[in-house]
Amino acid sequence: MEDLHCEIVTPEKVIYDAPVGLVTVPGDKGKFTLLKNHAPIISVLTEGQIRVIGKTGHEQYFNCVSGVLECENNKITILIHKGA
């Protein structure tokens, strides 16, 4: 079965690109978590932190001022603005 993969992109560069166990994001209607085989979704992101737990259990956080997320076929693409 295919791993869940996450890519986080800012206007400057790709800041994360790897398989993950889960991703939690600050959606415009509240925080939500994406796991493997999540239903397809597109969401607006608000200010907050994106939490990524990698396949090995390593946890990382990324600041987000605003952005959008798309998840389909175990591929999460997050486009964010990190602020100044």
Biopython code that builds the backbone (N, CA, C, O; Angstrom):
import numpy as np
from Bio.PDB.StructureBuilder import StructureBuilder

atoms = [
    (1, "MET", "N", (0.827, -1.184, 0.000)),
    (1, "MET", "CA", (0.000, 0.000, 0.000)),
    (1, "MET", "C", (0.877, 1.255, 0.000)),
    (1, "MET", "O", (1.977, 1.250, 0.552)),
    (2, "GLU", "N", (0.398, 2.295, -0.602)),
    (2, "GLU", "CA", (1.130, 3.544, -0.772)),
    (2, "GLU", "C", (1.214, 4.334, 0.538)),
    (2, "GLU", "O", (0.225, 4.442, 1.263)),
    (3, "ASP", "N", (2.411, 4.892, 0.843)),
    (3, "ASP", "CA", (2.598, 5.735, 2.025)),
    (3, "ASP", "C", (1.898, 7.077, 1.835)),
    (3, "ASP", "O", (1.663, 7.516, 0.709)),
    (4, "LEU", "N", (1.570, 7.720, 2.954)),
    (4, "LEU", "CA", (1.094, 9.094, 2.935)),
    (4, "LEU", "C", (2.322, 9.981, 2.732)),
    (4, "LEU", "O", (3.317, 9.833, 3.441)),
    (5, "HIS", "N", (2.256, 10.893, 1.778)),
    (5, "HIS", "CA", (3.389, 11.750, 1.444)),
    (5, "HIS", "C", (2.966, 13.206, 1.598)),
    (5, "HIS", "O", (1.856, 13.573, 1.211)),
    (6, "CYS", "N", (3.841, 14.039, 2.160)),
    (6, "CYS", "CA", (3.536, 15.453, 2.369)),
    (6, "CYS", "C", (4.614, 16.332, 1.750)),
    (6, "CYS", "O", (5.811, 16.077, 1.883)),
    (7, "GLU", "N", (4.155, 17.361, 1.078)),
    (7, "GLU", "CA", (5.047, 18.383, 0.525)),
    (7, "GLU", "C", (4.540, 19.738, 1.006)),
    (7, "GLU", "O", (3.372, 20.074, 0.814)),
    (8, "ILE", "N", (5.426, 20.516, 1.634)),
    (8, "ILE", "CA", (5.093, 21.860, 2.097)),
    (8, "ILE", "C", (5.950, 22.841, 1.309)),
    (8, "ILE", "O", (7.177, 22.735, 1.281)),
    (9, "VAL", "N", (5.278, 23.803, 0.665)),
    (9, "VAL", "CA", (5.950, 24.721, -0.249)),
    (9, "VAL", "C", (5.650, 26.165, 0.150)),
    (9, "VAL", "O", (4.499, 26.514, 0.413)),
    (10, "THR", "N", (6.695, 27.009, 0.195)),
    (10, "THR", "CA", (6.541, 28.449, 0.376)),
    (10, "THR", "C", (6.807, 29.098, -0.981)),
    (10, "THR", "O", (7.222, 28.408, -1.912)),
    (11, "PRO", "N", (6.580, 30.405, -1.118)),
    (11, "PRO", "CA", (6.919, 31.058, -2.391)),
    (11, "PRO", "C", (8.404, 30.944, -2.749)),
    (11, "PRO", "O", (8.774, 31.033, -3.919)),
    (12, "GLU", "N", (9.253, 30.747, -1.730)),
    (12, "GLU", "CA", (10.692, 30.687, -1.966)),
    (12, "GLU", "C", (11.204, 29.293, -2.308)),
    (12, "GLU", "O", (12.070, 29.140, -3.169)),
    (13, "LYS", "N", (10.658, 28.256, -1.619)),
    (13, "LYS", "CA", (11.228, 26.923, -1.801)),
    (13, "LYS", "C", (10.342, 25.836, -1.186)),
    (13, "LYS", "O", (9.371, 26.123, -0.486)),
    (14, "VAL", "N", (10.696, 24.606, -1.463)),
    (14, "VAL", "CA", (10.068, 23.452, -0.813)),
    (14, "VAL", "C", (10.745, 23.297, 0.545)),
    (14, "VAL", "O", (11.965, 23.153, 0.614)),
    (15, "ILE", "N", (9.955, 23.326, 1.639)),
    (15, "ILE", "CA", (10.566, 23.225, 2.965)),
    (15, "ILE", "C", (10.373, 21.848, 3.599)),
    (15, "ILE", "O", (10.990, 21.548, 4.621)),
    (16, "TYR", "N", (9.524, 21.009, 3.003)),
    (16, "TYR", "CA", (9.357, 19.639, 3.502)),
    (16, "TYR", "C", (8.857, 18.780, 2.353)),
    (16, "TYR", "O", (7.977, 19.197, 1.599)),
    (17, "ASP", "N", (9.414, 17.583, 2.217)),
    (17, "ASP", "CA", (8.999, 16.669, 1.153)),
    (17, "ASP", "C", (9.407, 15.257, 1.557)),
    (17, "ASP", "O", (10.538, 14.836, 1.317)),
    (18, "ALA", "N", (8.460, 14.519, 2.182)),
    (18, "ALA", "CA", (8.797, 13.189, 2.690)),
    (18, "ALA", "C", (7.533, 12.412, 3.055)),
    (18, "ALA", "O", (6.460, 13.000, 3.186)),
    (19, "PRO", "N", (7.656, 11.100, 3.219)),
    (19, "PRO", "CA", (6.543, 10.303, 3.727)),
    (19, "PRO", "C", (6.259, 10.694, 5.184)),
    (19, "PRO", "O", (7.176, 11.047, 5.926)),
    (20, "VAL", "N", (4.989, 10.629, 5.585)),
    (20, "VAL", "CA", (4.590, 11.018, 6.932)),
    (20, "VAL", "C", (3.630, 10.009, 7.536)),
    (20, "VAL", "O", (3.026, 9.194, 6.838)),
    (21, "GLY", "N", (3.508, 10.089, 8.856)),
    (21, "GLY", "CA", (2.506, 9.298, 9.566)),
    (21, "GLY", "C", (1.202, 10.065, 9.692)),
    (21, "GLY", "O", (0.116, 9.507, 9.538)),
    (22, "LEU", "N", (1.333, 11.380, 9.982)),
    (22, "LEU", "CA", (0.153, 12.248, 10.055)),
    (22, "LEU", "C", (0.565, 13.693, 9.924)),
    (22, "LEU", "O", (1.726, 14.045, 10.132)),
    (23, "VAL", "N", (-0.414, 14.540, 9.571)),
    (23, "VAL", "CA", (-0.210, 15.980, 9.457)),
    (23, "VAL", "C", (-1.418, 16.661, 10.096)),
    (23, "VAL", "O", (-2.561, 16.313, 9.799)),
    (24, "THR", "N", (-1.160, 17.640, 10.980)),
    (24, "THR", "CA", (-2.225, 18.442, 11.574)),
    (24, "THR", "C", (-2.040, 19.877, 11.106)),
    (24, "THR", "O", (-0.934, 20.415, 11.158)),
    (25, "VAL", "N", (-3.132, 20.500, 10.647)),
    (25, "VAL", "CA", (-3.058, 21.837, 10.064)),
    (25, "VAL", "C", (-4.117, 22.759, 10.678)),
    (25, "VAL", "O", (-5.137, 22.289, 11.183)),
    (26, "PRO", "N", (-3.866, 24.094, 10.632)),
    (26, "PRO", "CA", (-4.848, 25.063, 11.118)),
    (26, "PRO", "C", (-5.832, 25.444, 10.006)),
    (26, "PRO", "O", (-5.613, 26.420, 9.289)),
    (27, "GLY", "N", (-6.895, 24.687, 9.868)),
    (27, "GLY", "CA", (-7.899, 24.973, 8.840)),
    (27, "GLY", "C", (-8.722, 26.190, 9.197)),
    (27, "GLY", "O", (-8.726, 26.617, 10.352)),
    (28, "ASP", "N", (-9.422, 26.760, 8.224)),
    (28, "ASP", "CA", (-10.222, 27.957, 8.485)),
    (28, "ASP", "C", (-11.426, 27.674, 9.385)),
    (28, "ASP", "O", (-12.028, 28.612, 9.907)),
    (29, "LYS", "N", (-11.785, 26.421, 9.578)),
    (29, "LYS", "CA", (-12.876, 26.047, 10.481)),
    (29, "LYS", "C", (-12.346, 25.335, 11.731)),
    (29, "LYS", "O", (-13.124, 24.774, 12.502)),
    (30, "GLY", "N", (-11.022, 25.359, 11.932)),
    (30, "GLY", "CA", (-10.387, 24.723, 13.081)),
    (30, "GLY", "C", (-9.323, 23.733, 12.660)),
    (30, "GLY", "O", (-9.209, 23.381, 11.486)),
    (31, "LYS", "N", (-8.547, 23.290, 13.634)),
    (31, "LYS", "CA", (-7.482, 22.317, 13.344)),
    (31, "LYS", "C", (-8.087, 20.998, 12.884)),
    (31, "LYS", "O", (-9.162, 20.597, 13.329)),
    (32, "PHE", "N", (-7.366, 20.332, 11.979)),
    (32, "PHE", "CA", (-7.747, 18.975, 11.603)),
    (32, "PHE", "C", (-6.506, 18.180, 11.231)),
    (32, "PHE", "O", (-5.467, 18.739, 10.879)),
    (33, "THR", "N", (-6.640, 16.868, 11.316)),
    (33, "THR", "CA", (-5.521, 15.957, 11.086)),
    (33, "THR", "C", (-5.789, 15.080, 9.881)),
    (33, "THR", "O", (-6.905, 14.600, 9.681)),
    (34, "LEU", "N", (-4.754, 14.875, 9.078)),
    (34, "LEU", "CA", (-4.845, 13.994, 7.921)),
    (34, "LEU", "C", (-4.007, 12.752, 8.184)),
    (34, "LEU", "O", (-2.849, 12.845, 8.594)),
    (35, "LEU", "N", (-4.597, 11.603, 7.948)),
    (35, "LEU", "CA", (-3.936, 10.315, 8.076)),
    (35, "LEU", "C", (-3.951, 9.608, 6.727)),
    (35, "LEU", "O", (-4.585, 10.077, 5.782)),
    (36, "LYS", "N", (-3.263, 8.497, 6.640)),
    (36, "LYS", "CA", (-3.243, 7.699, 5.420)),
    (36, "LYS", "C", (-4.668, 7.358, 4.988)),
    (36, "LYS", "O", (-5.521, 7.067, 5.825)),
    (37, "ASN", "N", (-4.921, 7.394, 3.688)),
    (37, "ASN", "CA", (-6.214, 7.099, 3.068)),
    (37, "ASN", "C", (-7.309, 8.100, 3.428)),
    (37, "ASN", "O", (-8.492, 7.762, 3.409)),
    (38, "HIS", "N", (-6.912, 9.340, 3.760)),
    (38, "HIS", "CA", (-7.887, 10.404, 4.031)),
    (38, "HIS", "C", (-8.694, 10.668, 2.765)),
    (38, "HIS", "O", (-8.177, 10.545, 1.655)),
    (39, "ALA", "N", (-9.946, 11.026, 2.936)),
    (39, "ALA", "CA", (-10.788, 11.392, 1.793)),
    (39, "ALA", "C", (-10.201, 12.632, 1.113)),
    (39, "ALA", "O", (-9.559, 13.451, 1.770)),
    (40, "PRO", "N", (-10.417, 12.774, -0.198)),
    (40, "PRO", "CA", (-9.913, 13.965, -0.886)),
    (40, "PRO", "C", (-10.468, 15.237, -0.246)),
    (40, "PRO", "O", (-11.644, 15.306, 0.111)),
    (41, "ILE", "N", (-9.603, 16.237, -0.109)),
    (41, "ILE", "CA", (-10.004, 17.493, 0.523)),
    (41, "ILE", "C", (-9.159, 18.633, -0.011)),
    (41, "ILE", "O", (-7.986, 18.456, -0.340)),
    (42, "ILE", "N", (-9.772, 19.806, -0.093)),
    (42, "ILE", "CA", (-9.076, 21.070, -0.352)),
    (42, "ILE", "C", (-9.520, 22.003, 0.761)),
    (42, "ILE", "O", (-10.713, 22.094, 1.049)),
    (43, "SER", "N", (-8.570, 22.705, 1.398)),
    (43, "SER", "CA", (-8.913, 23.572, 2.519)),
    (43, "SER", "C", (-8.052, 24.822, 2.529)),
    (43, "SER", "O", (-6.896, 24.807, 2.107)),
    (44, "VAL", "N", (-8.642, 25.906, 3.022)),
    (44, "VAL", "CA", (-7.897, 27.133, 3.280)),
    (44, "VAL", "C", (-7.277, 27.001, 4.663)),
    (44, "VAL", "O", (-7.916, 26.505, 5.591)),
    (45, "LEU", "N", (-6.027, 27.447, 4.801)),
    (45, "LEU", "CA", (-5.343, 27.408, 6.088)),
    (45, "LEU", "C", (-5.236, 28.817, 6.656)),
    (45, "LEU", "O", (-5.118, 29.793, 5.916)),
    (46, "THR", "N", (-5.278, 28.906, 7.989)),
    (46, "THR", "CA", (-5.162, 30.183, 8.672)),
    (46, "THR", "C", (-3.874, 30.205, 9.482)),
    (46, "THR", "O", (-3.070, 29.276, 9.414)),
    (47, "GLU", "N", (-3.685, 31.268, 10.246)),
    (47, "GLU", "CA", (-2.467, 31.399, 11.035)),
    (47, "GLU", "C", (-2.396, 30.317, 12.108)),
    (47, "GLU", "O", (-3.377, 30.043, 12.800)),
    (48, "GLY", "N", (-1.236, 29.717, 12.233)),
    (48, "GLY", "CA", (-1.024, 28.672, 13.226)),
    (48, "GLY", "C", (0.176, 27.830, 12.862)),
    (48, "GLY", "O", (1.027, 28.243, 12.075)),
    (49, "GLN", "N", (0.235, 26.649, 13.438)),
    (49, "GLN", "CA", (1.352, 25.752, 13.173)),
    (49, "GLN", "C", (0.882, 24.492, 12.461)),
    (49, "GLN", "O", (-0.183, 23.946, 12.749)),
    (50, "ILE", "N", (1.709, 24.053, 11.526)),
    (50, "ILE", "CA", (1.499, 22.768, 10.863)),
    (50, "ILE", "C", (2.376, 21.767, 11.604)),
    (50, "ILE", "O", (3.580, 21.970, 11.755)),
    (51, "ARG", "N", (1.761, 20.691, 12.062)),
    (51, "ARG", "CA", (2.483, 19.637, 12.794)),
    (51, "ARG", "C", (2.619, 18.431, 11.881)),
    (51, "ARG", "O", (1.630, 17.918, 11.357)),
    (52, "VAL", "N", (3.855, 17.984, 11.696)),
    (52, "VAL", "CA", (4.130, 16.830, 10.846)),
    (52, "VAL", "C", (4.832, 15.766, 11.681)),
    (52, "VAL", "O", (5.852, 16.039, 12.313)),
    (53, "ILE", "N", (4.291, 14.570, 11.683)),
    (53, "ILE", "CA", (4.968, 13.450, 12.320)),
    (53, "ILE", "C", (5.401, 12.509, 11.203)),
    (53, "ILE", "O", (4.574, 11.931, 10.499)),
    (54, "GLY", "N", (6.713, 12.368, 11.059)),
    (54, "GLY", "CA", (7.275, 11.535, 9.999)),
    (54, "GLY", "C", (7.054, 10.057, 10.248)),
    (54, "GLY", "O", (6.564, 9.664, 11.306)),
    (55, "LYS", "N", (7.408, 9.254, 9.290)),
    (55, "LYS", "CA", (7.246, 7.794, 9.384)),
    (55, "LYS", "C", (8.034, 7.200, 10.550)),
    (55, "LYS", "O", (7.657, 6.155, 11.081)),
    (56, "THR", "N", (9.125, 7.857, 10.952)),
    (56, "THR", "CA", (9.940, 7.353, 12.058)),
    (56, "THR", "C", (9.466, 7.864, 13.409)),
    (56, "THR", "O", (10.025, 7.484, 14.438)),
    (57, "GLY", "N", (8.436, 8.725, 13.430)),
    (57, "GLY", "CA", (7.929, 9.284, 14.677)),
    (57, "GLY", "C", (8.499, 10.651, 15.011)),
    (57, "GLY", "O", (8.094, 11.265, 15.998)),
    (58, "HIS", "N", (9.447, 11.144, 14.190)),
    (58, "HIS", "CA", (10.042, 12.472, 14.405)),
    (58, "HIS", "C", (8.984, 13.546, 14.142)),
    (58, "HIS", "O", (8.313, 13.529, 13.111)),
    (59, "GLU", "N", (8.845, 14.479, 15.088)),
    (59, "GLU", "CA", (7.832, 15.522, 15.009)),
    (59, "GLU", "C", (8.471, 16.843, 14.594)),
    (59, "GLU", "O", (9.522, 17.216, 15.115)),
    (60, "GLN", "N", (7.835, 17.557, 13.648)),
    (60, "GLN", "CA", (8.322, 18.859, 13.203)),
    (60, "GLN", "C", (7.148, 19.823, 13.130)),
    (60, "GLN", "O", (6.007, 19.421, 12.899)),
    (61, "TYR", "N", (7.452, 21.120, 13.335)),
    (61, "TYR", "CA", (6.429, 22.161, 13.257)),
    (61, "TYR", "C", (6.853, 23.214, 12.243)),
    (61, "TYR", "O", (8.034, 23.543, 12.131)),
    (62, "PHE", "N", (5.881, 23.737, 11.507)),
    (62, "PHE", "CA", (6.117, 24.788, 10.518)),
    (62, "PHE", "C", (5.100, 25.893, 10.759)),
    (62, "PHE", "O", (3.902, 25.627, 10.862)),
    (63, "ASN", "N", (5.580, 27.152, 10.849)),
    (63, "ASN", "CA", (4.676, 28.280, 11.036)),
    (63, "ASN", "C", (3.944, 28.590, 9.742)),
    (63, "ASN", "O", (4.507, 28.501, 8.650)),
    (64, "CYS", "N", (2.679, 28.957, 9.888)),
    (64, "CYS", "CA", (1.843, 29.271, 8.730)),
    (64, "CYS", "C", (1.069, 30.547, 9.024)),
    (64, "CYS", "O", (0.400, 30.639, 10.054)),
    (65, "VAL", "N", (1.150, 31.537, 8.130)),
    (65, "VAL", "CA", (0.334, 32.743, 8.244)),
    (65, "VAL", "C", (-0.979, 32.527, 7.486)),
    (65, "VAL", "O", (-2.054, 32.902, 7.956)),
    (66, "SER", "N", (-0.867, 31.918, 6.310)),
    (66, "SER", "CA", (-2.044, 31.579, 5.505)),
    (66, "SER", "C", (-1.608, 30.555, 4.464)),
    (66, "SER", "O", (-0.414, 30.356, 4.236)),
    (67, "GLY", "N", (-2.583, 29.911, 3.838)),
    (67, "GLY", "CA", (-2.224, 28.943, 2.819)),
    (67, "GLY", "C", (-3.404, 28.123, 2.341)),
    (67, "GLY", "O", (-4.556, 28.386, 2.688)),
    (68, "VAL", "N", (-3.086, 27.121, 1.535)),
    (68, "VAL", "CA", (-4.095, 26.183, 1.041)),
    (68, "VAL", "C", (-3.502, 24.775, 1.100)),
    (68, "VAL", "O", (-2.287, 24.585, 1.037)),
    (69, "LEU", "N", (-4.386, 23.813, 1.220)),
    (69, "LEU", "CA", (-3.991, 22.413, 1.308)),
    (69, "LEU", "C", (-4.843, 21.607, 0.352)),
    (69, "LEU", "O", (-6.039, 21.854, 0.201)),
    (70, "GLU", "N", (-4.208, 20.635, -0.294)),
    (70, "GLU", "CA", (-4.926, 19.651, -1.099)),
    (70, "GLU", "C", (-4.423, 18.272, -0.695)),
    (70, "GLU", "O", (-3.219, 18.051, -0.564)),
    (71, "CYS", "N", (-5.352, 17.353, -0.502)),
    (71, "CYS", "CA", (-4.993, 15.975, -0.191)),
    (71, "CYS", "C", (-5.805, 15.069, -1.114)),
    (71, "CYS", "O", (-7.031, 15.159, -1.178)),
    (72, "GLU", "N", (-5.096, 14.200, -1.824)),
    (72, "GLU", "CA", (-5.751, 13.246, -2.716)),
    (72, "GLU", "C", (-4.792, 12.093, -2.976)),
    (72, "GLU", "O", (-3.603, 12.306, -3.214)),
    (73, "ASN", "N", (-5.311, 10.874, -2.929)),
    (73, "ASN", "CA", (-4.517, 9.669, -3.206)),
    (73, "ASN", "C", (-3.236, 9.594, -2.365)),
    (73, "ASN", "O", (-2.159, 9.305, -2.886)),
    (74, "ASN", "N", (-3.367, 9.859, -1.061)),
    (74, "ASN", "CA", (-2.241, 9.798, -0.112)),
    (74, "ASN", "C", (-1.113, 10.779, -0.427)),
    (74, "ASN", "O", (0.041, 10.526, -0.082)),
    (75, "LYS", "N", (-1.437, 11.892, -1.075)),
    (75, "LYS", "CA", (-0.472, 12.958, -1.368)),
    (75, "LYS", "C", (-1.037, 14.263, -0.824)),
    (75, "LYS", "O", (-2.074, 14.740, -1.285)),
    (76, "ILE", "N", (-0.346, 14.842, 0.163)),
    (76, "ILE", "CA", (-0.736, 16.129, 0.739)),
    (76, "ILE", "C", (0.187, 17.202, 0.176)),
    (76, "ILE", "O", (1.409, 17.105, 0.284)),
    (77, "THR", "N", (-0.412, 18.224, -0.424)),
    (77, "THR", "CA", (0.356, 19.366, -0.911)),
    (77, "THR", "C", (-0.130, 20.584, -0.132)),
    (77, "THR", "O", (-1.321, 20.896, -0.134)),
    (78, "ILE", "N", (0.806, 21.274, 0.537)),
    (78, "ILE", "CA", (0.471, 22.447, 1.338)),
    (78, "ILE", "C", (1.267, 23.631, 0.802)),
    (78, "ILE", "O", (2.497, 23.596, 0.766)),
    (79, "LEU", "N", (0.564, 24.673, 0.387)),
    (79, "LEU", "CA", (1.185, 25.903, -0.074)),
    (79, "LEU", "C", (0.961, 26.928, 1.016)),
    (79, "LEU", "O", (-0.185, 27.238, 1.344)),
    (80, "ILE", "N", (2.053, 27.471, 1.599)),
    (80, "ILE", "CA", (1.897, 28.402, 2.714)),
    (80, "ILE", "C", (2.677, 29.690, 2.527)),
    (80, "ILE", "O", (3.655, 29.766, 1.783)),
    (81, "HIS", "N", (2.200, 30.689, 3.233)),
    (81, "HIS", "CA", (2.923, 31.942, 3.397)),
    (81, "HIS", "C", (3.392, 31.952, 4.846)),
    (81, "HIS", "O", (2.574, 31.883, 5.764)),
    (82, "LYS", "N", (4.702, 32.037, 5.057)),
    (82, "LYS", "CA", (5.266, 31.957, 6.404)),
    (82, "LYS", "C", (5.324, 33.283, 7.124)),
    (82, "LYS", "O", (5.527, 33.301, 8.338)),
    (83, "GLY", "N", (5.157, 34.391, 6.434)),
    (83, "GLY", "CA", (5.279, 35.712, 7.049)),
    (83, "GLY", "C", (6.730, 36.170, 7.100)),
    (83, "GLY", "O", (7.637, 35.501, 6.604)),
    (84, "ALA", "N", (6.915, 37.336, 7.717)),
    (84, "ALA", "CA", (8.259, 37.929, 7.781)),
    (84, "ALA", "C", (9.113, 37.294, 8.840)),
    (84, "ALA", "O", (10.267, 37.682, 9.017)),
]
sb = StructureBuilder()
sb.init_structure("model")
sb.init_model(0)
sb.init_chain("A")
sb.init_seg("    ")
for serial, (resi, resn, name, xyz) in enumerate(atoms, 1):
    if name == "N":
        sb.init_residue(resn, " ", resi, " ")
    sb.init_atom(name, np.array(xyz, "f"), 0.0, 1.0, " ", f" {name:<3s}", serial, name[0])
structure = sb.get_structure()
